Amino acid sequence: MELRQFKYFVAIVDCGSLSRAAQQLFIAQSALSKQMAELEAELGTQLLLRSRNGVAMTEAGKVFYEYAQGITKQVSDAKAAVHVAADSVAGSVVAALPQSVSPMIALPLMRAAARRYPDVVLHLNEELTGNMADQLLRGRVDVAVFSPAMPAEDIRFVPLVEEDFVFLESPQSPHALPPGDVSIAQATARPLVWPANAHGHCTRWLVDAVLEREGHSTAQVAAEINSVYTLKAAVEAGLGPTIMPFGLAQREVQEGRLVAHRIDSPSMFRTLGLCVSVHLPTTNAKRAVCTLIGDVVRDLCESGQWAGARAVAPAKGPRP
């Protein structure tokens, strides 16, 4: 396989058709089609389904696409790295944030990056947690903010913040609890609105682990919703309560749309940290962004803007 074949395949998938990809790549469509036929022949499997409406990936194509994106990104990063001075902070960094973290730090991080590192192009991906580990391992993402659930032999984890979980419900619910703390039994007495298990690494999995350690049954499920914003709206509409980090619902609680109860358990919190692949090189730009994320998190916690969170990052920011 040649590097250009990886690049061509990614372009075809992203463009949705051979003709549009050929125009973008400035090559003849027939030549592009030949390259894909040779690639499929070498792999011994079909990657693309062709039709009048364009192309679609086969299951094998979806797997190959993930690797092809990572490979083309790493080659692009390598080319950029050799053209900058050894001590300069420049280049492109892709950071992935879970949906349950992005509302708190995405905008402050972008502002801080633009101010401190004008020569770094920071790409922020807001992701479902089930997708993040694969993207990090395959090189599509440089750094992720995640729970310590990724494989330790492949991922270096540096803790950043501890964040309390709360029980959230609609104030209009006929089953609404009186103000004040609630026990774990009270918080799980009704079916909960949850993210799906496949995407619950930073929320649902952690709560389930606490329930198991403290001898409680797994919470019943009222609905599974893989969107933080829709999930909060569902709770507000009375579909059921939920358990999530307080900072994620801080605005809705302040506006009286949701009610938050502290859960009477010392274990009901999550630890989030920086995750980087141990198999990929660390550039000056990546190192700088890792430090910046730690600084931004600490500032948000100390200023009270990230409610219910305690920074555990080193004073000068983490350096994976």
C-alpha positions as CSV (number, residue, x, y, z in Angstrom):
1,M,0.0,0.0,0.0
2,E,1.1,3.5,-0.8
3,L,0.5,6.6,1.4
4,R,-1.4,8.3,-1.4
5,Q,-3.9,5.5,-1.4
6,F,-4.7,6.2,2.2
7,K,-5.1,9.9,1.3
8,Y,-7.2,9.1,-1.7
9,F,-9.5,6.8,0.3
10,V,-10.1,9.4,3.0
11,A,-10.9,12.1,0.4
12,I,-13.4,9.8,-1.4
13,V,-15.2,9.0,1.8
14,D,-15.2,12.6,3.0
15,C,-16.4,13.9,-0.4
16,G,-19.0,11.2,-0.8
17,S,-18.2,10.5,-4.4
18,L,-15.3,9.7,-6.7
19,S,-15.9,12.6,-9.0
20,R,-15.9,15.2,-6.2
21,A,-12.8,13.6,-4.7
22,A,-11.0,13.7,-8.0
23,Q,-11.7,17.4,-8.4
24,Q,-10.4,18.0,-4.8
25,L,-7.3,16.0,-5.4
26,F,-6.7,17.4,-8.9
27,I,-6.4,13.9,-10.6
28,A,-8.5,12.2,-13.2
29,Q,-11.4,10.2,-11.9
30,S,-10.3,7.1,-13.9
31,A,-6.9,7.3,-12.2
32,L,-8.5,7.6,-8.8
33,S,-10.8,4.7,-9.5
34,K,-7.9,2.6,-10.5
35,Q,-6.0,3.4,-7.3
36,M,-9.0,2.3,-5.2
37,A,-9.4,-1.0,-7.3
38,E,-5.7,-1.7,-6.6
39,L,-6.1,-1.0,-2.9
40,E,-9.1,-3.3,-2.6
41,A,-7.3,-6.0,-4.6
42,E,-4.3,-5.8,-2.2
43,L,-6.5,-5.9,0.9
44,G,-8.6,-8.7,-0.6
45,T,-11.9,-7.1,0.3
46,Q,-14.3,-4.4,-0.9
47,L,-14.0,-1.1,0.8
48,L,-16.5,1.0,-1.1
49,L,-20.0,0.5,-2.5
50,R,-20.5,2.6,-5.7
51,S,-23.8,3.8,-6.9
52,R,-25.4,6.7,-8.9
53,N,-25.7,8.6,-5.7
54,G,-22.0,8.3,-4.8
55,V,-20.1,5.9,-2.5
56,A,-20.7,4.3,0.8
57,M,-18.3,2.3,3.0
58,T,-18.6,-1.4,3.6
59,E,-18.0,-2.6,7.1
60,A,-14.3,-3.3,6.1
61,G,-14.2,0.2,4.6
62,K,-15.3,1.7,8.0
63,V,-12.5,0.0,9.8
64,F,-9.9,1.0,7.1
65,Y,-11.2,4.6,7.2
66,E,-10.3,4.9,10.9
67,Y,-6.8,3.8,10.3
68,A,-6.4,5.8,7.1
69,Q,-7.4,9.0,8.9
70,G,-4.9,8.4,11.6
71,I,-2.1,7.5,9.2
72,T,-2.6,10.6,7.0
73,K,-2.8,12.8,10.1
74,Q,0.5,11.5,11.5
75,V,2.3,11.9,8.2
76,S,1.0,15.5,8.0
77,D,2.2,16.2,11.5
78,A,5.6,14.7,10.8
79,K,6.1,16.9,7.7
80,A,5.0,20.0,9.7
81,A,7.4,19.1,12.6
82,V,10.5,18.9,10.6
83,H,9.9,22.4,9.2
84,V,9.7,24.2,12.6
85,A,12.5,25.2,14.9
86,A,13.2,22.7,17.8
87,D,12.1,25.1,20.4
88,S,9.1,26.7,18.7
89,V,5.5,25.9,19.6
90,A,3.6,25.6,16.3
91,G,1.5,23.1,14.4
92,S,-1.8,21.3,14.7
93,V,-3.3,19.5,17.7
94,V,-6.5,17.6,17.9
95,A,-8.1,17.5,21.3
96,A,-11.2,15.3,22.1
97,L,-13.7,16.3,24.8
98,P,-16.6,14.2,26.0
99,Q,-20.0,15.7,25.7
100,S,-20.2,15.8,29.5
101,V,-17.0,17.9,29.7
102,S,-17.1,20.2,26.6
103,P,-19.7,22.7,27.9
104,M,-17.4,23.6,30.8
105,I,-14.0,23.9,29.2
106,A,-14.3,24.1,25.4
107,L,-14.8,27.8,25.0
108,P,-12.3,28.9,27.7
109,L,-9.7,26.5,26.2
110,M,-10.1,27.9,22.7
111,R,-9.8,31.5,24.0
112,A,-6.7,30.6,26.0
113,A,-5.1,28.7,23.1
114,A,-5.6,31.6,20.7
115,R,-4.1,34.1,23.3
116,R,-1.1,32.0,24.4
117,Y,-0.2,29.9,21.4
118,P,-1.2,31.8,18.2
119,D,0.9,29.5,16.0
120,V,-1.0,26.4,17.2
121,V,-4.1,25.3,15.3
122,L,-6.3,23.7,18.0
123,H,-9.0,21.4,16.7
124,L,-11.7,20.5,19.3
125,N,-13.8,17.4,18.8
126,E,-16.8,16.9,21.0
127,E,-17.2,13.2,21.1
128,L,-19.3,10.4,22.5
129,T,-17.0,8.6,24.9
130,G,-17.4,5.2,23.2
131,N,-15.6,6.7,20.2
132,M,-12.7,8.4,21.9
133,A,-10.4,5.5,22.9
134,D,-10.2,4.2,19.3
135,Q,-9.6,7.6,17.9
136,L,-6.8,8.2,20.3
137,L,-5.2,4.8,19.8
138,R,-5.4,5.2,16.0
139,G,-3.8,8.6,16.0
140,R,-6.8,10.6,14.9
141,V,-6.7,12.5,18.2
142,D,-3.6,13.8,19.9
143,V,-5.0,14.3,23.4
144,A,-8.3,13.5,25.1
145,V,-10.0,14.4,28.4
146,F,-11.3,11.2,29.8
147,S,-11.8,9.0,32.9
148,P,-9.0,6.5,33.8
149,A,-10.8,3.8,31.8
150,M,-8.5,3.5,28.8
151,P,-5.9,0.7,28.6
152,A,-2.9,1.6,30.7
153,E,-0.5,-0.2,28.4
154,D,-1.4,2.2,25.6
155,I,-2.6,5.4,27.2
156,R,-0.8,7.7,29.7
157,F,-3.3,9.2,32.1
158,V,-2.7,12.4,34.1
159,P,-5.5,13.4,36.6
160,L,-6.9,16.9,36.2
161,V,-10.1,17.3,38.2
162,E,-12.5,15.6,40.6
163,E,-16.1,16.4,40.0
164,D,-19.1,15.6,42.2
165,F,-22.2,13.9,40.8
166,V,-25.7,15.1,41.8
167,F,-29.2,13.7,41.6
168,L,-31.1,15.9,39.1
169,E,-34.9,16.0,38.6
170,S,-37.6,18.3,37.3
171,P,-39.1,20.6,39.9
172,Q,-42.5,19.9,38.3
173,S,-42.2,16.2,38.9
174,P,-45.0,14.8,41.1
175,H,-42.3,12.6,42.7
176,A,-39.9,15.5,43.4
177,L,-37.9,15.1,46.6
178,P,-37.8,17.8,49.2
179,P,-34.7,20.1,49.2
180,G,-31.5,18.7,50.7
181,D,-29.2,15.7,50.4
182,V,-30.5,12.4,49.2
183,S,-29.2,8.9,49.8
184,I,-28.1,6.5,47.0
185,A,-31.2,4.5,47.6
186,Q,-33.4,7.6,47.0
187,A,-31.4,8.6,44.0
188,T,-31.9,5.3,42.3
189,A,-35.5,4.6,43.5
190,R,-36.9,5.7,40.2
191,P,-35.8,4.7,36.6
192,L,-33.1,7.1,35.4
193,V,-32.5,8.9,32.1
194,W,-29.0,7.7,31.1
195,P,-26.5,7.8,28.2
196,A,-26.3,4.4,26.5
197,N,-23.9,1.9,28.1
198,A,-21.6,2.1,25.1
199,H,-21.0,5.8,25.8
200,G,-21.2,6.0,29.6
201,H,-17.5,5.8,30.4
202,C,-17.4,9.2,32.1
203,T,-20.8,9.2,33.7
204,R,-23.0,6.0,33.8
205,W,-20.1,3.5,34.2
206,L,-18.7,5.5,37.1
207,V,-22.1,5.7,38.9
208,D,-22.7,2.0,38.3
209,A,-19.3,1.2,39.8
210,V,-20.2,3.2,43.0
211,L,-23.5,1.4,43.3
212,E,-21.8,-2.0,43.0
213,R,-19.1,-1.2,45.5
214,E,-21.7,0.0,48.0
215,G,-24.0,-3.0,47.6
216,H,-26.8,-1.3,45.6
217,S,-28.5,-2.7,42.5
218,T,-27.9,-1.2,39.2
219,A,-30.3,1.7,38.5
220,Q,-33.3,1.0,36.3
221,V,-33.5,2.8,33.0
222,A,-36.3,5.1,31.9
223,A,-34.6,6.1,28.7
224,E,-31.2,6.1,27.0
225,I,-30.1,9.3,25.2
226,N,-26.7,9.9,23.7
227,S,-26.9,13.6,23.8
228,V,-26.2,15.6,26.9
229,Y,-28.4,18.5,25.8
230,T,-31.4,16.2,24.9
231,L,-30.9,14.2,28.1
232,K,-31.2,17.3,30.3
233,A,-34.2,18.4,28.3
234,A,-35.8,15.0,28.9
235,V,-35.2,15.3,32.6
236,E,-36.7,18.8,32.6
237,A,-39.7,17.5,30.7
238,G,-40.4,14.9,33.4
239,L,-39.3,11.7,31.6
240,G,-37.3,10.8,34.6
241,P,-34.4,12.0,36.9
242,T,-30.7,11.4,36.2
243,I,-27.4,11.5,37.9
244,M,-24.6,13.6,36.4
245,P,-21.9,16.1,37.3
246,F,-23.3,19.3,38.8
247,G,-21.3,21.5,36.5
248,L,-23.0,20.1,33.5
249,A,-26.4,21.2,34.7
250,Q,-25.3,24.4,36.6
251,R,-27.2,26.8,34.3
252,E,-30.4,24.8,34.3
253,V,-30.3,24.6,38.1
254,Q,-29.6,28.4,38.5
255,E,-32.6,29.1,36.2
256,G,-34.9,26.8,38.2
257,R,-35.5,24.4,35.4
258,L,-33.8,21.5,37.2
259,V,-33.3,20.7,40.9
260,A,-30.0,19.3,42.1
261,H,-29.5,17.2,45.2
262,R,-26.1,16.3,46.7
263,I,-25.8,12.5,47.0
264,D,-24.8,11.4,50.5
265,S,-21.9,9.2,49.4
266,P,-18.1,10.1,49.5
267,S,-17.6,8.0,46.4
268,M,-20.1,9.7,44.1
269,F,-17.6,11.7,42.0
270,R,-15.5,11.3,38.9
271,T,-11.9,11.9,38.1
272,L,-11.1,13.2,34.7
273,G,-7.6,13.6,33.3
274,L,-5.5,14.0,30.2
275,C,-5.0,10.9,28.0
276,V,-2.3,10.6,25.4
277,S,-1.1,7.6,23.4
278,V,2.3,6.2,24.6
279,H,3.0,5.0,21.0
280,L,2.8,8.4,19.3
281,P,5.5,11.2,19.5
282,T,5.0,14.2,21.7
283,T,5.5,17.5,19.8
284,N,6.0,20.9,21.4
285,A,2.5,21.9,20.3
286,K,0.9,18.8,21.9
287,R,2.9,19.3,25.1
288,A,1.9,23.0,25.2
289,V,-1.8,22.1,24.7
290,C,-1.7,19.5,27.5
291,T,-0.2,22.1,29.9
292,L,-2.8,24.6,28.8
293,I,-5.7,22.3,29.4
294,G,-4.5,21.7,33.0
295,D,-4.1,25.5,33.5
296,V,-7.6,26.2,32.2
297,V,-9.2,23.5,34.3
298,R,-7.4,24.8,37.4
299,D,-8.5,28.4,36.8
300,L,-12.1,27.3,36.2
301,C,-12.2,25.4,39.4
302,E,-10.5,28.0,41.6
303,S,-12.7,30.8,40.2
304,G,-15.9,28.8,40.9
305,Q,-16.9,28.8,37.2
306,W,-16.8,25.0,37.2
307,A,-19.2,24.3,40.1
308,G,-18.7,21.1,42.1
309,A,-15.2,20.5,40.7
310,R,-11.8,20.3,42.4
311,A,-8.6,20.7,40.5
312,V,-5.9,18.0,41.0
313,A,-3.6,19.1,38.2
314,P,0.0,20.1,39.1
315,A,0.6,23.8,39.8
316,K,2.3,24.3,36.4
317,G,0.0,22.1,34.4
318,P,0.4,18.4,33.5
319,R,3.0,17.2,31.1
320,P,2.2,13.7,29.7
